[in-house]
């Protein structure tokens, strides 16, 4: 498999895992939306899932919803991504980066 195909497959899998985590753990209504974003940085690709929900829908431990992936999703993300995390200084954003 060539390098470009490898990066593409990793980006698709990471995006899928992050989006699934957001849908399963963050969203409480079928009509709620999330934003998917891909950014090509200097030497890496960052894929992000952004939730622009109202404050009462933002995940927190009080309502039992956890923004961080767990179980198999977490293992997949940690195995593929060079770095990953969550930004919450605005809309909640889970992201993962892979080398390009």
Phi and psi in degrees as GROMACS dihedral restraints (atoms count N, CA, C in turn):
[ dihedral_restraints ]
;  ai    aj    ak    al  type     phi  dphi    fc
    3     4     5     6     1   -78.4    20    10
    4     5     6     7     1   166.2    20    10
    6     7     8     9     1   -62.7    20    10
    7     8     9    10     1   -40.6    20    10
    9    10    11    12     1   -63.9    20    10
   10    11    12    13     1   -43.1    20    10
   12    13    14    15     1   -63.8    20    10
   13    14    15    16     1   -38.0    20    10
   15    16    17    18     1   -63.6    20    10
   16    17    18    19     1   -43.9    20    10
   18    19    20    21     1   -64.7    20    10
   19    20    21    22     1   -43.0    20    10
   21    22    23    24     1   -60.4    20    10
   22    23    24    25     1   -47.0    20    10
   24    25    26    27     1   -63.8    20    10
   25    26    27    28     1   -40.3    20    10
   27    28    29    30     1   -64.4    20    10
   28    29    30    31     1   -41.5    20    10
   30    31    32    33     1   -65.0    20    10
   31    32    33    34     1   -41.0    20    10
   33    34    35    36     1   -64.2    20    10
   34    35    36    37     1   -45.1    20    10
   36    37    38    39     1   -65.0    20    10
   37    38    39    40     1   -44.6    20    10
   39    40    41    42     1   -62.1    20    10
   40    41    42    43     1   -44.8    20    10
   42    43    44    45     1   -60.7    20    10
   43    44    45    46     1   -42.5    20    10
   45    46    47    48     1   -61.2    20    10
   46    47    48    49     1   -45.6    20    10
   48    49    50    51     1   -65.4    20    10
   49    50    51    52     1   -43.5    20    10
   51    52    53    54     1   -66.2    20    10
   52    53    54    55     1   -42.6    20    10
   54    55    56    57     1   -65.6    20    10
   55    56    57    58     1   -42.7    20    10
   57    58    59    60     1   -61.1    20    10
   58    59    60    61     1   -43.0    20    10
   60    61    62    63     1   -59.4    20    10
   61    62    63    64     1   -44.3    20    10
   63    64    65    66     1   -63.0    20    10
   64    65    66    67     1   -44.4    20    10
   66    67    68    69     1   -66.8    20    10
   67    68    69    70     1   -44.2    20    10
   69    70    71    72     1   -73.2    20    10
   70    71    72    73     1   -41.0    20    10
   72    73    74    75     1  -100.9    20    10
   73    74    75    76     1   -21.9    20    10
   75    76    77    78     1  -104.3    20    10
   76    77    78    79     1   -40.7    20    10
   78    79    80    81     1   -83.6    20    10
   79    80    81    82     1   135.3    20    10
   81    82    83    84     1  -111.6    20    10
   82    83    84    85     1    -9.3    20    10
   84    85    86    87     1  -131.5    20    10
   85    86    87    88     1   142.7    20    10
   87    88    89    90     1   -61.8    20    10
   88    89    90    91     1   -29.0    20    10
   90    91    92    93     1   -84.3    20    10
   91    92    93    94     1    -6.1    20    10
   93    94    95    96     1   -65.3    20    10
   94    95    96    97     1   150.1    20    10
   96    97    98    99     1  -120.9    20    10
   97    98    99   100     1   152.7    20    10
   99   100   101   102     1  -124.2    20    10
  100   101   102   103     1   159.0    20    10
  102   103   104   105     1  -111.4    20    10
  103   104   105   106     1   133.3    20    10
  105   106   107   108     1  -105.5    20    10
  106   107   108   109     1   137.9    20    10
  108   109   110   111     1  -140.8    20    10
  109   110   111   112     1   142.8    20    10
  111   112   113   114     1  -126.4    20    10
  112   113   114   115     1   129.8    20    10
  114   115   116   117     1  -124.9    20    10
  115   116   117   118     1   126.7    20    10
  117   118   119   120     1   -90.6    20    10
  118   119   120   121     1   112.3    20    10
  120   121   122   123     1   -97.7    20    10
  121   122   123   124     1  -173.6    20    10
  123   124   125   126     1   -52.1    20    10
  124   125   126   127     1   -54.3    20    10
  126   127   128   129     1  -130.7    20    10
  127   128   129   130     1    18.7    20    10
  129   130   131   132     1  -154.2    20    10
  130   131   132   133     1   163.3    20    10
  132   133   134   135     1  -113.1    20    10
  133   134   135   136     1   129.2    20    10
  135   136   137   138     1  -110.4    20    10
  136   137   138   139     1   124.8    20    10
  138   139   140   141     1  -108.0    20    10
  139   140   141   142     1   138.3    20    10
  141   142   143   144     1  -135.2    20    10
  142   143   144   145     1   150.0    20    10
  144   145   146   147     1  -122.6    20    10
  145   146   147   148     1   121.9    20    10
  147   148   149   150     1  -116.8    20    10
  148   149   150   151     1   133.6    20    10
  150   151   152   153     1  -113.0    20    10
  151   152   153   154     1   113.1    20    10
  153   154   155   156     1   -97.6    20    10
  154   155   156   157     1    31.6    20    10
  156   157   158   159     1   -66.0    20    10
  157   158   159   160     1   162.0    20    10
  159   160   161   162     1   -64.6    20    10
  160   161   162   163     1   155.8    20    10
  162   163   164   165     1   -51.7    20    10
  163   164   165   166     1   -35.8    20    10
  165   166   167   168     1   -70.1    20    10
  166   167   168   169     1   -14.2    20    10
  168   169   170   171     1   -97.7    20    10
  169   170   171   172     1    -6.0    20    10
  171   172   173   174     1   -68.0    20    10
  172   173   174   175     1   134.2    20    10
  174   175   176   177     1   -60.9    20    10
  175   176   177   178     1   140.9    20    10
  177   178   179   180     1  -155.9    20    10
  178   179   180   181     1   167.0    20    10
  180   181   182   183     1   -74.8    20    10
  181   182   183   184     1   -19.6    20    10
  183   184   185   186     1   -65.8    20    10
  184   185   186   187     1   -37.1    20    10
  186   187   188   189     1   -95.9    20    10
  187   188   189   190     1     7.4    20    10
  189   190   191   192     1    82.4    20    10
  190   191   192   193     1     2.1    20    10
  192   193   194   195     1   -96.4    20    10
  193   194   195   196     1   131.5    20    10
  195   196   197   198     1  -118.4    20    10
  196   197   198   199     1   125.1    20    10
  198   199   200   201     1   -72.1    20    10
  199   200   201   202     1   -26.1    20    10
  201   202   203   204     1   -78.5    20    10
  202   203   204   205     1   135.9    20    10
  204   205   206   207     1   -64.4    20    10
  205   206   207   208     1   150.4    20    10
  207   208   209   210     1  -135.9    20    10
  208   209   210   211     1   172.7    20    10
  210   211   212   213     1    62.7    20    10
  211   212   213   214     1  -135.2    20    10
  213   214   215   216     1   -63.6    20    10
  214   215   216   217     1   -41.1    20    10
  216   217   218   219     1   -57.7    20    10
  217   218   219   220     1   -43.9    20    10
  219   220   221   222     1   -64.2    20    10
  220   221   222   223     1   -41.6    20    10
  222   223   224   225     1   -65.1    20    10
  223   224   225   226     1   -39.1    20    10
  225   226   227   228     1   -64.2    20    10
  226   227   228   229     1   -48.4    20    10
  228   229   230   231     1   -61.7    20    10
  229   230   231   232     1   -45.9    20    10
  231   232   233   234     1   -65.2    20    10
  232   233   234   235     1   -31.2    20    10
  234   235   236   237     1   -74.1    20    10
  235   236   237   238     1   -30.5    20    10
  237   238   239   240     1   -99.2    20    10
  238   239   240   241     1   -41.9    20    10
  240   241   242   243     1   -80.4    20    10
  241   242   243   244     1   142.5    20    10
  243   244   245   246     1   -76.4    20    10
  244   245   246   247     1   -35.0    20    10
  246   247   248   249     1  -145.4    20    10
  247   248   249   250     1   150.8    20    10
  249   250   251   252     1  -157.3    20    10
  250   251   252   253     1   159.9    20    10
  252   253   254   255     1   179.2    20    10
  253   254   255   256     1  -164.8    20    10
  255   256   257   258     1  -137.2    20    10
  256   257   258   259     1   135.8    20    10
  258   259   260   261     1  -110.1    20    10
  259   260   261   262     1   135.2    20    10
  261   262   263   264     1  -131.7    20    10
  262   263   264   265     1    21.4    20    10
  264   265   266   267     1   -90.0    20    10
  265   266   267   268     1    58.3    20    10
  267   268   269   270     1   142.6    20    10
  268   269   270   271     1  -145.8    20    10
  270   271   272   273     1   -60.8    20    10
  271   272   273   274     1   145.5    20    10
  273   274   275   276     1   -65.8    20    10
  274   275   276   277     1   130.5    20    10
  276   277   278   279     1  -136.2    20    10
  277   278   279   280     1   113.8    20    10
  279   280   281   282     1   -94.9    20    10
  280   281   282   283     1   135.3    20    10
  282   283   284   285     1  -140.6    20    10
  283   284   285   286     1   160.2    20    10
  285   286   287   288     1  -147.4    20    10
  286   287   288   289     1   146.4    20    10
  288   289   290   291     1  -123.9    20    10
  289   290   291   292     1   143.0    20    10
  291   292   293   294     1  -129.3    20    10
  292   293   294   295     1   149.4    20    10
  294   295   296   297     1   -71.1    20    10
  295   296   297   298     1   145.2    20    10
